[in-house]
Amino acid sequence: MKISVPKETKERENRVALTPAVVKQLVTAGYECMVESCAGLNSYFEDAEYAAAGATVVDHAKVYADADVVLKVNAPSAAEIAQMKKDAVLISFMWAASNKELVNACVSAGISAFSMDAVPRISRAQKMDALSSQANLGGYKAVLMAANAIGKILPMMTTAAGTIRPSKVVIFGAGVAGLQAIATAKRLGAVVEVSDIRPETKEQVESLGGKFIEVKGDESIRMEGGYVKGVSEEFLKKQQELVSKHVKEADIVITTALIPGKKAPVLVTEEMVKSMRFGSVIVDMAVEQGGNVVGSEFNKTVVKNGVTIIGEGNIPSLLPMNASDLYAKNIQTLLQHLSDKDRFKWEMEEDITKGSLIVHQGVAVHPSVQ
């Protein structure tokens, strides 16, 4: 099979779907790889490295038309999908439930499409879990961004001129991004407090040195496949009331809460932002899905009531070398699970295939898009 890797075209996207090291492994396994010229430059991988790994470097016209399998970070445009061969296969992030036009384009083109964000969260799919690999890097970088924006240090420091108190960091959400943010903030010496609607995360938070802000759950919290699928407005209000005093005393607030296929829940209200100390910093990691913070703006850093609100929509892309390397290994593992060098297996009832397959040979098959 001919695998192709187009250059990412989304604004502020620096990642690439395959790195030269992973290309070499796929070529050794018998796959044929094509990489669009300059596809890896923003991740610091040159065309010569891909060629040395066994890939053919091609122009944009060939990267879709000649491919049996197209691997991307972000999904192609409808125009690019229309260039793909009938019965070709696309693997990328799709967010299909909220991207009807993309699904329709795949159906019209008669292709099959797997979504990296739909890979089920089961133990044998951990090496394919691109959401986790990218969120892990995002949580780390979010703390560094906040530390860079705030006008003070994070650790306690005793000097001849006096003692500097440690900064206080409040983190909303103890998923992959939140746990990495906790670990990073603690390594930098901050006092860390964490709020999560799932009481079972308390032990994980405390194992990393964070203090858990416990909000008693209710029956409105719905979990599915390791993700929060829904929560009532009443519970969110209860959570806001409890954590508001912690936010008021915080130097840095980092929010990570997402609900797949839905707008991100509002966790930090306008009143909470106004209550924060002048010079405090907020990083809204959910800004691309509507934001957890009232006042955050997509891909902008703004100052409101003396509080800096960072709304970077694609934080993993700020670490493109590591992010591309991890994503490439995720997508390689999924590809080699679904296929061999000659064909796709199409095991339609197998959990990973069934969970991640959105469109099959021009027919929308995933429950989220039917």
C-alpha positions as CSV (number, residue, x, y, z in Angstrom):
1,M,0.0,0.0,0.0
2,K,1.1,3.6,-0.7
3,I,0.9,5.7,2.4
4,S,1.1,9.5,1.9
5,V,1.7,12.3,4.4
6,P,0.5,15.7,3.3
7,K,1.7,19.0,4.8
8,E,-0.6,20.3,7.5
9,T,-2.5,23.4,6.3
10,K,-4.4,24.4,9.5
11,E,-3.3,27.7,10.9
12,R,-0.7,27.5,13.7
13,E,-0.2,23.8,13.1
14,N,3.5,22.7,13.3
15,R,3.1,18.9,13.7
16,V,3.4,16.3,11.0
17,A,1.7,12.9,10.9
18,L,4.9,10.8,10.4
19,T,8.5,11.4,11.4
20,P,11.5,10.0,9.5
21,A,12.1,7.4,12.2
22,V,8.6,6.0,11.9
23,V,8.7,6.2,8.1
24,K,11.8,4.0,8.2
25,Q,9.9,1.4,10.3
26,L,6.9,1.3,8.0
27,V,9.1,1.0,4.9
28,T,10.9,-1.9,6.6
29,A,7.5,-3.5,7.2
30,G,6.8,-3.3,3.5
31,Y,4.7,-0.2,3.2
32,E,5.5,2.4,0.5
33,C,5.7,6.0,1.9
34,M,5.2,9.3,0.2
35,V,5.7,12.6,2.0
36,E,4.8,16.0,0.6
37,S,7.7,18.3,0.2
38,C,8.3,20.5,3.3
39,A,5.7,18.6,5.3
40,G,8.0,18.1,8.3
41,L,9.9,21.5,8.3
42,N,7.8,23.1,11.1
43,S,8.6,20.0,13.2
44,Y,12.3,20.3,12.3
45,F,12.4,17.3,9.9
46,E,13.9,18.0,6.5
47,D,12.9,16.4,3.2
48,A,16.4,14.8,3.0
49,E,15.7,12.9,6.3
50,Y,12.5,11.5,4.9
51,A,14.3,10.5,1.7
52,A,17.1,8.8,3.7
53,A,14.4,6.9,5.7
54,G,13.0,5.4,2.4
55,A,10.1,7.8,1.6
56,T,9.5,9.4,-1.8
57,V,9.2,13.2,-1.5
58,V,6.3,14.4,-3.7
59,D,4.5,17.6,-4.6
60,H,1.0,18.4,-3.4
61,A,-0.7,17.2,-6.6
62,K,0.4,13.6,-6.0
63,V,0.1,13.3,-2.2
64,Y,-3.7,12.7,-2.4
65,A,-4.2,11.4,-5.9
66,D,-1.7,8.5,-5.7
67,A,-2.3,7.4,-2.1
68,D,-4.0,4.3,-0.9
69,V,-3.8,5.7,2.7
70,V,-3.6,9.3,3.7
71,L,-2.2,10.0,7.2
72,K,-2.7,13.5,8.8
73,V,-2.9,15.2,12.1
74,N,-5.9,17.4,11.2
75,A,-8.4,16.2,8.6
76,P,-8.0,17.4,5.0
77,S,-10.4,19.9,3.5
78,A,-13.4,18.7,1.4
79,A,-11.5,19.8,-1.7
80,E,-8.5,17.7,-0.7
81,I,-10.7,14.7,0.1
82,A,-12.3,15.0,-3.4
83,Q,-8.8,14.4,-4.8
84,M,-8.4,11.0,-3.1
85,K,-8.9,7.7,-5.0
86,K,-12.2,5.9,-4.5
87,D,-11.8,3.3,-1.7
88,A,-8.7,5.0,-0.3
89,V,-8.4,5.4,3.5
90,L,-8.0,8.5,5.6
91,I,-6.6,8.4,9.2
92,S,-6.5,11.7,11.1
93,F,-8.2,13.6,13.9
94,M,-11.8,14.1,12.6
95,W,-14.1,15.1,15.6
96,A,-16.8,13.6,13.4
97,A,-19.8,14.2,15.6
98,S,-19.4,18.0,15.3
99,N,-18.0,18.0,11.7
100,K,-20.8,16.9,9.4
101,E,-19.3,18.6,6.3
102,L,-16.2,16.5,6.7
103,V,-18.1,13.2,7.0
104,N,-20.2,14.2,4.0
105,A,-17.1,14.8,2.0
106,C,-15.7,11.4,2.8
107,V,-19.1,9.8,1.9
108,S,-19.2,11.7,-1.5
109,A,-15.6,10.7,-2.3
110,G,-16.3,7.0,-1.6
111,I,-13.4,6.6,0.8
112,S,-13.0,5.1,4.3
113,A,-12.0,7.2,7.3
114,F,-10.7,6.4,10.7
115,S,-10.6,9.1,13.4
116,M,-7.7,9.2,15.9
117,D,-10.0,10.9,18.5
118,A,-12.4,8.0,18.4
119,V,-9.9,5.3,19.3
120,P,-11.5,3.5,22.3
121,R,-9.8,3.9,25.7
122,I,-9.1,0.3,26.3
123,S,-5.8,-1.2,27.6
124,R,-4.7,-2.7,24.3
125,A,-5.2,0.6,22.4
126,Q,-3.0,2.7,24.7
127,K,-0.2,2.9,22.2
128,M,-2.7,4.3,19.7
129,D,-4.2,7.0,22.1
130,A,-3.2,10.2,20.4
131,L,-5.6,12.2,22.6
132,S,-3.6,11.2,25.6
133,S,-0.1,11.6,24.0
134,Q,-0.9,15.2,22.9
135,A,-2.8,16.2,26.1
136,N,0.2,15.1,28.1
137,L,2.5,17.5,26.3
138,G,-0.2,20.2,26.4
139,G,-0.5,20.0,30.2
140,Y,3.3,20.4,30.5
141,K,3.5,23.3,28.2
142,A,0.5,25.1,29.7
143,V,2.3,25.4,33.0
144,L,5.4,26.8,31.3
145,M,3.3,29.3,29.4
146,A,1.7,30.5,32.7
147,A,5.0,30.6,34.5
148,N,6.4,32.8,31.7
149,A,3.4,35.2,31.7
150,I,3.3,35.7,35.5
151,G,5.5,38.3,37.1
152,K,6.8,36.1,39.9
153,I,8.6,32.8,40.5
154,L,6.7,29.6,41.3
155,P,8.9,28.1,44.1
156,M,9.5,29.3,47.6
157,M,12.8,31.0,47.8
158,T,14.7,32.2,50.9
159,T,17.1,35.0,50.4
160,A,19.0,37.5,52.5
161,A,16.4,40.0,51.6
162,G,13.6,37.8,52.8
163,T,11.5,34.8,51.9
164,I,9.4,34.6,48.7
165,R,6.2,32.6,49.2
166,P,5.5,29.9,46.6
167,S,2.9,30.6,43.9
168,K,-0.5,28.9,44.1
169,V,-1.7,27.0,41.0
170,V,-5.3,25.8,40.7
171,I,-6.0,23.2,38.1
172,F,-9.4,22.2,36.8
173,G,-9.5,18.6,35.6
174,A,-7.3,15.7,36.5
175,G,-7.3,13.9,33.2
176,V,-4.1,13.4,31.2
177,A,-3.5,17.1,30.7
178,G,-4.4,18.0,34.2
179,L,-2.2,15.3,35.8
180,Q,0.8,16.4,33.7
181,A,0.1,20.1,34.7
182,I,0.1,19.1,38.4
183,A,3.4,17.2,38.1
184,T,5.0,20.1,36.2
185,A,3.8,22.8,38.6
186,K,5.0,20.8,41.5
187,R,8.4,20.3,40.0
188,L,8.6,24.0,39.6
189,G,7.9,24.4,43.3
190,A,4.3,25.7,43.3
191,V,1.5,24.9,45.7
192,V,-1.1,23.0,43.6
193,E,-4.8,22.6,44.2
194,V,-7.0,20.5,41.9
195,S,-10.7,20.3,41.2
196,D,-12.3,17.3,39.3
197,I,-15.9,16.1,39.2
198,R,-14.7,12.5,39.4
199,P,-13.9,11.5,43.0
200,E,-11.8,8.6,41.9
201,T,-9.1,11.0,40.7
202,K,-8.4,12.2,44.2
203,E,-5.8,9.5,44.8
204,Q,-3.9,10.3,41.6
205,V,-3.9,14.0,42.4
206,E,-2.5,13.4,45.9
207,S,0.1,11.0,44.6
208,L,1.5,13.9,42.6
209,G,1.6,16.2,45.5
210,G,-1.6,18.2,44.7
211,K,-4.4,19.1,47.1
212,F,-7.8,17.8,46.0
213,I,-10.7,20.1,46.1
214,E,-13.6,17.7,46.6
215,V,-17.0,18.3,45.2
216,K,-19.5,15.6,46.0
217,G,-20.8,14.1,42.7
218,D,-24.4,13.5,41.8
219,E,-26.3,11.3,39.3
220,S,-26.0,13.8,36.5
221,I,-22.4,12.9,35.8
222,R,-22.2,10.5,32.9
223,M,-19.1,8.6,32.1
224,E,-18.4,6.7,28.9
225,G,-15.2,5.1,27.7
226,G,-13.1,7.0,30.2
227,Y,-14.6,10.4,29.3
228,V,-17.1,12.6,31.0
229,K,-20.0,12.6,28.6
230,G,-22.4,14.9,30.5
231,V,-22.9,16.9,33.7
232,S,-25.8,19.0,34.9
233,E,-25.8,22.8,35.1
234,E,-26.7,22.4,38.8
235,F,-23.6,20.4,39.5
236,L,-21.4,22.9,37.6
237,K,-22.8,25.7,39.7
238,K,-22.1,23.8,42.9
239,Q,-18.5,23.2,41.7
240,Q,-18.0,26.9,40.9
241,E,-19.2,28.0,44.3
242,L,-16.8,25.6,46.1
243,V,-13.7,26.4,44.0
244,S,-14.4,30.2,43.7
245,K,-12.4,31.0,46.9
246,H,-9.5,28.8,45.7
247,V,-9.5,30.7,42.4
248,K,-9.6,34.1,44.2
249,E,-6.4,33.2,46.0
250,A,-4.6,31.6,43.0
251,D,-1.7,33.1,41.1
252,I,-2.3,30.7,38.2
253,V,-5.4,28.9,37.0
254,I,-5.3,26.1,34.3
255,T,-8.5,24.6,32.9
256,T,-8.5,21.4,31.0
257,A,-12.2,20.2,31.0
258,L,-13.6,18.9,27.7
259,I,-16.7,16.9,26.8
260,P,-16.3,15.1,23.5
261,G,-18.7,16.3,20.8
262,K,-20.0,19.2,23.0
263,K,-19.1,22.7,24.0
264,A,-16.6,22.8,26.8
265,P,-18.3,23.5,30.2
266,V,-17.8,26.9,31.8
267,L,-15.8,26.5,35.0
268,V,-14.4,30.0,35.6
269,T,-17.1,32.7,35.5
270,E,-16.6,36.4,34.9
271,E,-17.1,37.1,38.6
272,M,-14.3,34.6,39.4
273,V,-11.9,36.3,37.0
274,K,-12.7,39.7,38.6
275,S,-12.0,38.2,42.1
276,M,-8.5,37.2,41.1
277,R,-5.4,39.2,42.1
278,F,-4.1,41.8,39.7
279,G,-1.4,40.2,37.7
280,S,-2.7,36.6,37.9
281,V,-2.7,34.3,34.9
282,I,-5.3,31.8,33.4
283,V,-4.6,29.2,30.7
284,D,-7.8,28.0,29.1
285,M,-6.8,24.7,27.4
286,A,-10.4,24.2,26.2
287,V,-10.6,27.4,24.3
288,E,-10.9,25.7,20.9
289,Q,-14.2,24.0,22.0
290,G,-15.7,27.2,23.4
291,G,-13.6,27.5,26.5
292,N,-13.9,26.8,30.3
293,V,-13.2,30.5,31.1
294,V,-15.6,33.4,30.5
295,G,-13.5,36.0,28.6
296,S,-10.9,33.7,27.0
297,E,-10.4,34.3,23.3
298,F,-9.4,31.6,20.7
299,N,-5.7,31.9,19.8
300,K,-5.3,35.1,21.7
301,T,-3.8,36.3,25.0
302,V,-5.9,39.0,26.5
303,V,-5.8,41.0,29.8
304,K,-9.2,41.5,31.6
305,N,-9.5,43.1,35.0
306,G,-5.7,42.8,35.3
307,V,-5.8,39.1,34.7
308,T,-3.9,37.6,31.8
309,I,-6.0,35.0,30.0
310,I,-4.1,32.7,27.5
311,G,-6.3,31.1,24.9
312,E,-3.8,29.1,22.8
313,G,-6.0,26.6,20.8
314,N,-3.3,24.1,19.9
315,I,-0.7,23.9,22.7
316,P,0.8,20.5,21.6
317,S,1.8,22.2,18.3
318,L,4.1,24.5,20.3
319,L,6.2,21.4,21.0
320,P,6.2,20.0,17.5
321,M,9.3,17.7,17.7
322,N,7.9,15.7,20.6
323,A,4.3,16.0,19.6
324,S,5.0,14.7,16.0
325,D,7.1,11.9,17.3
326,L,4.4,10.7,19.7
327,Y,1.6,11.1,17.2
328,A,3.5,9.3,14.5
329,K,3.9,6.3,16.8
330,N,0.2,6.4,17.7
331,I,-0.9,6.5,14.1
332,Q,1.7,3.8,13.1
333,T,0.4,1.5,15.8
334,L,-3.2,2.0,14.6
335,L,-2.3,1.5,11.0
336,Q,-0.4,-1.7,11.6
337,H,-3.3,-3.0,13.8
338,L,-5.8,-2.3,11.0
339,S,-3.7,-3.5,8.1
340,D,-0.7,-5.3,6.7
341,K,1.5,-4.0,3.9
342,D,-0.9,-5.1,1.2
343,R,-4.4,-4.5,2.5
344,F,-6.8,-3.5,5.4
345,K,-8.2,-6.3,7.4
346,W,-11.7,-4.8,7.9
347,E,-12.5,-6.7,11.1
348,M,-15.8,-4.8,11.5
349,E,-16.7,-6.2,14.9
350,E,-13.2,-5.8,16.5
351,D,-13.3,-3.1,19.2
352,I,-10.7,-0.7,17.8
353,T,-11.9,-1.0,14.2
354,K,-15.5,-0.5,15.3
355,G,-14.7,2.4,17.6
356,S,-12.5,4.4,15.3
357,L,-14.1,3.8,11.8
358,I,-16.3,6.7,10.9
359,V,-16.9,6.1,7.2
360,H,-16.5,2.7,5.4
361,Q,-16.3,2.8,1.6
362,G,-18.5,5.8,1.2
363,V,-21.0,4.9,4.0
364,A,-21.2,6.6,7.4
365,V,-21.0,3.8,9.9
366,H,-20.1,5.2,13.3
367,P,-23.0,5.7,15.7
368,S,-22.0,9.3,16.3
369,V,-22.7,10.3,12.6
370,Q,-25.5,8.0,11.6
